[in-house]
Amino acid sequence: MQHDLKALLVDATTGFYRSLRYDEGIFYGPVDLGLHLSGRHNSLSIGTGLLAGSIFPGSNRLVFTGFSPAWGGFYISSMGGAGLIFDNLGLNLVSIVGRAPSPSLLYLNRMHGEEIEVETHPVDVGRIWRQGRGGVYALMDYAAERFAHRYAGEPRILVVGPAAEATDCGAIASAPSKDGIVSAVDTWAGRGGLGSKLLREHGIAGIVYGGTFVDEDFRDRRVADEWFKHRYHKKLAAQDFEATVKYRLDPKFNTGGTFGVNYATVGGRLLAFNYNTIYMKESERLGIHEKFIRNHYLKQFNDETIATKSQKTCGEPCSAVCKKMRAEFKKDYEPYQTMGPLCGIFDQRAAERLVHHADMYGFDAISIGGVLSWLMECLSRGELKPTELGVAAVPVFSPEGFRVETDSAHNASLGVDLLDAIIERRGLLDFGEGARKLARRLARERGSSILDSFVHTAFARKGWMVPNQYWTPGVLSPMAINGKYYMEYGSTFLPPRELGRKNAERFRAELILDNLGTCRFHRQWAEEMLPEVVEHLFGMKKAFLESIAVTASRINSRNASVFWEPKRNADFIQTFLQRQRDVEEDHSPVLGDWLDRFERDKHEAALEFWFETLKGIQESLREF
């Protein structure tokens, strides 16, 4: 098979567009082409991989790239299933430049191979956000009602919410629809704040797209089965079914999905109360896990979602059925962790209320959860007063005497009030230039302890990212892209130089998936098999892998990571090392040496650990 990449460059200022075509071997997917266009136009690019529409499960992710207003560097975010309908446009990528004069919806349609229709429609987005289901859900409903009848099939709708207007961490939301009715199974391109970029830099509040274009997609299952039997001695479907067991139902733990399996196995590595559990004894953490998680939070999930088999897909055929539901509430680990235990919430009803409110506003759920837990700790310690934040209460922020339902509900109510205050910019809560900049300003005015409790990674002057929710040094690594799984996040100790090298390996492996628009939940086979598929279909495995290495190096060349500003980041590392020695019984000399360094001078040891990790990253991601 031969291929080239077909892109559409849309000027939001005028509504004009032009088609671009890139020959094979220059670019291979939405990441490397998006990086090129971002550097040339500072555009926001949206695209699919070469295997979109094919028989390979998970191959229909929609990939978003651009310079992130939150992170401050090039960023990649992706959304499950939304690439399936995008493929019907007969395009690989849409790149948006310019800025619409007023907030607008971008309409894309292609009927029966005809010229693509491109229109921009101004909307009173503030009024729409306040209607019906509110926020992103109201805008999706509005777009469906206004435009769905113009498509031969079901369109897909991407929207942003009030968070994109008020902060730098607005997400992009979508959901499959049927008969013009938008489902409750929402999907997100959340990390990186690219929803804020879409609205604030390009004036686009939503995109409606679909079509009937039919191109050549690989659909020969017998041929694919032969490839898989040669490598795995199993057919494609069987190998994929085995690889995605965690996301469906893992019989070892009698639960499923990221929420179920992670909470069933986290034990003493639990992070709660704005990371204050890192300072507790292992027995205390295990007690919280047993009492509040296993016997309540996780039990509710298992009884209400797993036992009832309330699970859906993201919009494409997939055996993982990873969208674990209760009514309209979708249960993913990290949103229900940052706006769950991290905020002192251990009850599903309370967490549902807070997560849904954040989703309605269109926040990056992980980032805003980290911000809320930080603000709650500042309130609980009296460093910030409720009146200064436009709220009326302080949280219950200790496990001592914690009433799991009552106090969780109280903390969730406070979280909802804080979200409202952030959107309305009450008191001190102006996040227009990001949480890190606000935290630094408050630290200068009120004392450094306010900044020290805000766990995040820093990039360039204003960039910030709340880390993925695992107690392991990899999540705080100085990577060019943080907040995604472009790093080693296993729970074992690695010397920092080696950790940096492992991070680089993960970075390249994840780029294989993202540049082919493939869901990482299928990575157990996809990372090693997809380059083989590229060879079988296009004869370009070697060139493709070389391009991945070059793309990784080019992204890393912009790495402006800043040494950890919060002191709690250093504590996060030190307590992880202590737990590896005391609980996991790792008595290796290199671990002991790092513990000694932290005991002698925590700041100096943290700086050395950070730089050693960076050395491993930099030496591994050089182009030559």
N, C-alpha and C positions, 0 to 999 in steps of 0.2 A: 504494500500500500504506500502511496505517496501522500504527503500532507503539506499544507501550508497553513499559517495562522491568519484568520480573517478578523480584523478589528474595526470597530466603529468609533471614531473620535467625535464626540458631541460637545459643541460649545453651548453651555447653559446660558450664556449671556444673550445669544441671538437665536438659539434653537437650530442653527445650521450644523451640519455634520458632513463628514467625509469618510470614505472607506479606505482602509489600509490593508495591505496584504504583505505578509512576511514569508519568505521562502523557507523551506525546511532546512534545518541545521543552523539557523540563526537564533531562533527562539523556539522553545518547546512547550510553553504553557503560560498560565496566567501570572506566575511569579516572576519569571525572568523577563517576560514582555512587560509586565506591570512595573518592574524595577526600571526598565529602559524608559518607559513613557513618564514615570514619575520624575525621573531625573531631567527629562526634557521639558515637561509641561507642568510639573507639580500636580498631576491629575490624580483622580481617584479611579482606579480601574477595577472592573468586575468581569470575571470570566470563568470558564470551565476548562478542564483538561482534555487531552486528546481522546480519552476513553469515555467521555460523556455520552450517554445513550447506549453504551455497550452492555454486554451481559455481565460484566464484572461488578459484583456488589460493592456499594460504597463509592462508585466512580462518578457520582453526580453532585459532588459538593460544588458550591458556588464560592469562588475565591475572590477576596477583596484585598487590594494592595494600595499603598500610598504612604505619604509621610504623615505619621500620626500626630495629632495635636496634643495627645496626652503623653506619649512616649518621647516625642521629639525627633524620632528617626523613622526610617522606613519600617513599615509594619505589614504583617500578613494576617488576615483574619478570614475565617471560612464558615460556611453555613450549610448544614446538611440538606440534601435533597433538592435544593432550589436550582441546581444546575440542570435538572432533567427537562424543565420547561424552557430554560434559557437556551438549551441546545436546539429548540425548535425555531430559534431566530436565524439559524444558519451562520452564527457567529461564534468565535472563540472568546471575544473580549469586547467590552464597551468601556471606553475611557472618557471620563467627564472632565472638561476644562472650563475655565471661565466661571462666572457667577450670575445666576438668574437675578433680575432686578428685584424680585420679591419671591418669597417661598413658593415653590412650584412642584408639581408632579411631572415626572418624565414618563411619557407614553411611548412604548416600543411594540410594534406589531409587524408580523410578516405573514402574508397570506399566500399560500400555494406557490412559493418561490418568487413572488413578485418583489418589487423594490420595498425595502423596509420603510415602515412609517415611523417617523420621529416627531413628537410634538411635546411642547412644554405647556403646562396648564397652571397658571397662578391659583393658589388656594389660600383661604384665610385659615392658616394652620392652627393659630391660637384658638379660634372658635371651635374648630373641629376637635381638637384635643380635649376640649371640655364637654363634649357631647357623648351620649351613649355609654359605651364601655370605657371611654376615656383614653387619652394618650395614644399609644401606638395601635391599640385595638380599635379605637374610634377611627383613626386614619385609614387603617386597613379596610374597615367596613365601608367607609366613605368611598375609597378608591374602587372597591369591588362593585358597589352600587352604581357608580358613575361610569365605569369602563368595562366591566365584565361582559356586557352584551355585545361588545365590539369584537370579541374574539371567537374563533370557530371552536376552540376548546377552552379548558380552564386556564386563565392566566395565573401568574405568580406576582405577588405584591411585596415590595420591600418598603419599609417606612422607618422613620425616626420619630422620637417623642420629645417632650419638653426638656429632657436631660441634654439633648443635643444642642439646644439653644442656650441653656443655663450653665453648662459645664463643658469640660474637654473630654469627658468619658461617656458620651452618648453612644449607644449601640445601634445596630441596624437589625430590625425585626422582620420576620415573615412567618407565614403559616400556609400550609396547603389549603385549598378551597374546593368545594364541590357545589355545583349549581349556584355559583355566586355567593355561597355562604362560607366565610372564613372559619376554619376549624380552630379548636383550642390547642392544637399541638404546635405551639410556636417554636420556631427555630431562630438562632441568633448568630450574627457576626458581632460579638460583643467586645472582645479584647482589643485594645488600642484606640478606642474612641473614634473609629472611622465614621460613625453616625454623626458625630460633631463635625467632622471634616465635610461630610456630604452636605449638611445644612449650612454651616457657618462659612465655609469657603466656596461652596458651589451653589448655594441657594436651593438645593433640591431636598424636599421633604419626603419624597417617596418615588418609587419607580414601579411602573406596571408593565409587565412584558409577557409575551407569548407569541405563538405562531403555529404554522403548519408546515414549515420547511422540513423536508426529508433529506438527510444526507447519508453518507455511507458509514454506518456504525457496525462495529464487529458484533455479530450475533450468532456465530457458529459455535454452539455449545459443545458439539462433539470434538471439534478441534481443540478448544480450551481444555476439555476434560483430558485429552491426551497429554497436553503440556503439564497439567497438574499431576496426572498419574505417573509421569516420568520422574517428577521431583518428589512428590509426597505419597505416591502409591494410593492416591485418593482422587476422586473427581472434584471439580471446582466447588460444587455445592457442599460436599461433605467436609472438605478442608475448611471452607469458610464457616460452616456451622460449628466446627470444633474451635476455630480461632476466636469466635465471638461469644463463647459461652458465658463469660463474665457479664456481658451486657444484656444477655437474655435471662438466663437462670443458671447459677452455678450450684450444682448439687452438693459441692463440698461445704457450702455455707447456707444452703437452703434459702438463698436470696439472689437478687440479680440487679443489674444496672450499676452505674458508678456509685450511686448512693448506697445501695445495699451492700455490695462487696467491700467497699472502702470502710464503711462504718462497722461491718462485721469483723474486719481484720485490724483496725487501727490500734485498738488496745491502749497501751501506755504512750503511744505517739500522738494522742489526741491533742488538738489545738483548740483552746476555748478561752473565753473572757479576754479577748484581745491578746492572745498568746501568753497570758500569765501562767498557763499550765506548764510552760517550760521551766518555771522556777519551783514547781511542786515536786514532791517525792513521787516515785513511780507508783507506790501504793495509793496515793491520793488520785493520781490520774486514772488508774485502773478502777478506783471506786466511782469516779465520775462517769467513766465509760460504762460500767456495769449498771449503775443506778439510773442515770439519765439517758444514756444512749441505748444500750442493749435492751433494757427492760421497759423503755418508753419510746424514745424517738425512732429507733430502728424497728421496734416491735409494731408500732403504729404503721410504719411503711410496709412491713411484711404482711400484716393483717389486711390492710386496705388496698394495697397495690399488687403485691406479689401473689398473695393467695387468690385474689380475684382475677388475676391475669389481665390487669388493666394496663396494656402496653400497646404502643403504636410505633410506626416508623416516621421518619422525617419527611416522607413524601416520595420516596423511591422504594421499589421492592427490595427488601433486605431481611435476612433471617435474624439479625440482631435485635429487632424490635426494641430499641434502646430507650424509647420515650416512655418512661414509667409515669403513669398518670393516676390521679385521684380527682374525678370530676374534671374541672378545667385547669387543675394544678399539675404541672410537669415537674417531676422530682429528679433533679440532677445533683450530684454530690457538691460541687463547689459553690453554686448559689445557696444551697441549703446548708452549707458549712459556714460561709462568711456571714450569711444572715441567719444562721442557726447558732451552733455552739460558740463561734467567735464573738457573737453579740450577746451571749448569755441566754440563748433560746434553745430549748430542748423539747419542744412540743410541736407537732405537725400543724395544728391549727394556727398557732402563733407564727410559725415560720411561713406557712402559706400566705398569711395576711401580709407579712412584710415583703417576701419575695415577689408576690404578685403586684404589690404597690410599686416596687422598684421596676419591675418589668413594664408595668403600665406607663411609667414615666420614660422608659427606654434607656435605662442605665446599663452600663457594663456591670453585671451583677457581682462579679468577683471584686472589682475595684471599689464599687460603692459599699459593699459589705465590709471591706477592710477599713474604709473611711468611717462608716457608722460605728464599728467596734472601737476605733480610736477615739472618736468623739464621746462615746459612752464612757470610756475609761477616764477621759479628761473631766467629764461631769461627775463621775463617781468620786474622784479625788479632789474635787473642788477647784481644779485649775481653770475650768470654764464654768460659768454660771448659766443655769437654764435661760434666764432672761436675755443673756448675751447671744444665745443661739435661737431664740424665738420659740422655745418649748417651755413646758411647765413642770417637768419632772426630772429626776435623776434615776439611773438604772439600778437594779439589783445585780451587783457585779461581783459576787463571790459565791462559791459553792456552799459555804457554811450556811446551813439552815435554808438553802434554796428550795422553794416550792415549785416543782417542775412545771405545773400547768399555770398557776397563778402568776409566778414571777416571769415565766416565759411570755405570757400574755402582756404583762406590764412592759417588759423590754421591747416587745414587738410594737406596742402602741407608741412608745417613745421613738422607736426607729421610724415608724410611719410619719410622726410629727417632724422628725429631723429631715426626712426626704422632702416633705412639703416645704420646710424652711429653706432647704438648699435650692429648690426650684424657684421659690419666691425671693431668695436672697435676703433672708431676714438676718438682722444683726450682723454678726461677724462672718456669716456663711456665704461668702461670695467665692464660688469655685470657678469663675469664668476663666481664670488662668491656671487652674489646676490645684489639687490638694497639697502638693509639695510646696508650692509657692506660698500658699496660705499658712501652712505649718511652719515654714521658716519665718514668716513675718510674726506669727504669734509667739514663736520661740524668742525672737529678738525683744518683743514687748513684754512677755510674761515669764520667760525662763526656758531653758533648753529642754526641760523634762517634757514639755508639750511635744516637741519634735521627736524626742527619744522614744516615745511610745507609739509613733506612727510607723509601723513596719512596712517598708516599701523599698524597691530598688530605684536608683536615680540615674538619669541619663541627661547629658548635656546640662543646660542651664535650668530648665523647668521640667524636664521629662520625669515621669514617675510611673510606677506600676506596682500594684499590690500583687505579691507573689502567689503562685499556685499553692494550694493548701496541703502541703506535705512538709513534715518536720525533717528536712534534709538540706544540706548546704547547697545542693544544686539549684534550688529555686531562687537563691540569692546571688547566683553567679553573674559576673559582669559580661553578659552576652549582648550582642548587637540587637537582639530581639528578646525581650523578657516577658514573662506572663503567659507564654505558651509552653508546650512541651519540647522546646528546642534545647533541652538540657537533660542531663542525667538526674533522675529524681528517685532513684532507688534508695532503700533505707540503710544500706551498708556504708561504712566509712571508706572513703578513698582519699589518699593524699591529694592536696589541692592541685598540684601540677597534673596528676593523673585525672582528677575530676575535670579539669579544663579540657583535656584531650577527649575524655568521654563526652563532654558537652558538645564538642565539635563533631564527633561521630553522630550524635543524636541530631544535631542541626542538619547535617547533610541527609540523614535518613528521613527526617521529617520533610525536608524540601522535596525529596522524591515524591512523597505523597501529595503535598500541596501543589506542586507544579503539574501533577497529573490529576488534580482535583479529586483525590481519593480520601475517604474517611479513615482516620488513624485507628478507629476501632477494628479495622481489618488488617492492621499492620503486621500481625504474626506471619501472614503469607505475603502481604502486599509489598513490603520493603524489599524482599529478595526476589519476588516473582515479577513485579511490574517492569523492572528493567529487561527481563527476559521477554515479556510481552511486547515491549517496545522493539526489541530485536526481531521477534517473529513478524510483527505487523509492518514495521517501518525500516528494519535493517540498520538501526542506529543506537544500539545499546551503549557502545563505547562512547560515541559522541554525546549521547544523552547524559551519561554519568560524568563525563568531563564538563559538560555545561552546568551540572549541579554543583560540582566543585568550584567552578568559576563564579557562579551566582552566589554561593556561600561566601566566597572570598570578597566579592564586591559588596555584599551587605555588611560583612564584618569590617571592611575598610572604613565604614562610617561609624564604627563602634566608639561612642563617646560616653561610655559608662563612667559613673562617678563613684568613688569609694563611699561605702555605707555612711549615710548621715545620721540615722537613728542609732543610739547606743544599743537598743534592743536587738538590732541585727547581729551585733557581735555576741550578745547574750544567746541569741538563737543558735549560733554556731557553737559557742562554748558548751551550752547545756546539751546540745546534740552529741558532742564528743564525750561529755561526761556520761550520758546515758549509754553510749556505745560501750564504754568501759564497764560501767556498773551493772547494766541490765543485760546487754547483749554479750557481755564477757569477751570483748575484744581487747586483748592485752598486748597487741602488737607494739613494738618499740616506736614506730612512727606516730601512732596515736598518742602514746604516752608523752612523746616529745612535744606534740602540739598542745597537749593539756598543760604541760609544764610552762610552755610559752605563754599561754593564756593566764596562768596563775601569776606569772612574774609581771606581765604588762599586757592587760587585755587589749588596749587600743593598738599597741604595736603588733601584737600577735594577729589581731583581726586584719590589720593592714597587710601584713605579710601573707596571710591566708588568701586575701582578696587578690593580691598581686600574683601570687603563685598560680592561682586559678586562671587569671588573665593570661599568664605566660603560656599555660597549656592550651588555651583557646587560640591565642595568636599564632603560636608555632604550628598549629594544626590546620588553620584556615588561610594559610598563605596560598596565593595563586600559583606560585612557582617554588 
